[in-house]
Amino acid sequence: MLNNNLNSIFTLSEIDKVFNLLVSTNTELKECFDNYLLKEYPTHTTERLYYVDCGLISRFIVDKIKSNQTDSLKDFFIKVEQVLLSCTEEIENLIVVGLFEGIQNIGGREINYYFGFDQWLLPISKKKWDDLIDSWEGSSWRKNKL
């Protein structure tokens, strides 16, 4: 748990701030996400499925890696770190379980999710990323880094 207090900038009640920040790093991602929102929630009265929303972003990230179009990933993960630095527990869970687990699952074994993201992950993100892998697989994978 990080900053689950009144000083958190990123909260569930202002979820659009989180998504707007994440998609702001890439015009293609922003357009894709905006179109997705219009299609999935056309009346704005449908209850949002935030974990599914994160899935779209996860898919976008994995597709960019598979096509070797990684120029915007540094900026993207800087924004992820910014969210994790000042968020409630609900938002932290959304990032870790929705976004990170989505990337790891969608990428599967085609992408080295153990160490392939180290070049972009910042300290908090890296810890949460690794802890997520540990929760599913244990920590023996860490020995292979050497």
N, C-alpha and C positions, 0 to 999 in steps of 0.2 A: 504494500500500500504506500502511496506517495503522500500527496498533500490533500487529504480528505478533510478540508476545512473551508471556512468561509472565504479564504484568500485565494482559492483556486480560480484560475481564469477559465479553465475548460471544464464545464459541467454539463450534465445531461439536459438541464433546462435550456441550455444554449448550445445544443448539439450542432447546429448549423455553423457555428464558429469553428468547430473542430474540422468538419468536412470542408468548409471553405478554405481553411488554412492548408489542409493536406492537398487539395486539388489545385491550389494556386501556383504550384511550382511548374506546371506543364500545361500549356494551352490545350493540347490534345486531350489530356486527362480531364481538364475542366469541362471541355465541350462534351466529352463522353459522359461524364458524371451528370452534367446538367440535362442532357438528353435522356439519360436513364431516369432521373427524377421526374421529368415531365411524363415519361411513359408509365412508370410504376405508380406514381402518385399524382395523376392529372388533376384531381379536384382539391388537393391539399387537405382533404378530410380523412383520407385513408391513414391509418396508423403506420408510421414508419417502422421498417424492420432494419434497424441500424447494423446488425451483424451481416445481413444480406447486402446492405449498402457498402459495407467494408469489403465484401466479397468482390464487388465490381472493381474496386481499387486494387485489391490483391491480384485479380486476373490481369489487369492492365500492367501492373509491375512485372509479373511473370512473363507476359507476352513481350514486353520491352527487353527483358533479359534474354529471352530465347531468340529474339531478332537482333541482339547485340546493339540495341539502342538505349544505352545506359547513361547518356549525358545528363539527364535531369534527376537521376537517382540520388546524387549527393544532396541536392537541394531538398528533395522530397524527405529524405531521412533526417535532415536538419529540422524540418517542420515536425516530424514525428517526435523527435527529441524535445522540441519546444513544448509540445502537448504534454508529454510525459513529465516534464519538469514542473508543471503547474496544473494538475488535473485531479479530479475526484477519483475515487476507487472505481466507479462505474465506467468512467472514460478510460482509465488504465486497462480495465478488463476488455473494453471494446478494442483498444489498440492491440493488446496482446493476443486475445482469443479471436477477435474478428479479423484484424489485419495481418498480424504476424503468423498466426496459425493458418490463415487462408493462404498466404504466400507459400508457406512450407508445404501445405497439402496440395495446392494446385501445381507447384513446381515439381513435386514428387522427387524421384531420383534423377530426373533430367537435369536438375539444378542442384548444385552442392549447397544445400541450405545450412549445412554445418558451419562452413567457413567462407562460402562464396559471397556472403553479404558483409563480411568484416570490413571491407573497404568503405562501406557506407554507414554502418551502424555506429552511433556515438555511445558513450559509456552507459547511460541508463537503458537505451534501446538494446545494446549488446547484452547486458545482463538479463533483461527480460526475455530476449530472443533465446539465449542459451538456457535459461531456466525453463522455458517452454519445452525445448527439446529434452531436457533432463526429465521433465514430468512425464513424458511419453516413453523415453528410451533409456532412462538412467544416465549416468555421467561417463560411461566408458568411452563414448564417442570422442570425448575431449582428448584422450590419449593419442588419437590418430593425428592430431594437429602437428605433432612433432614428426 
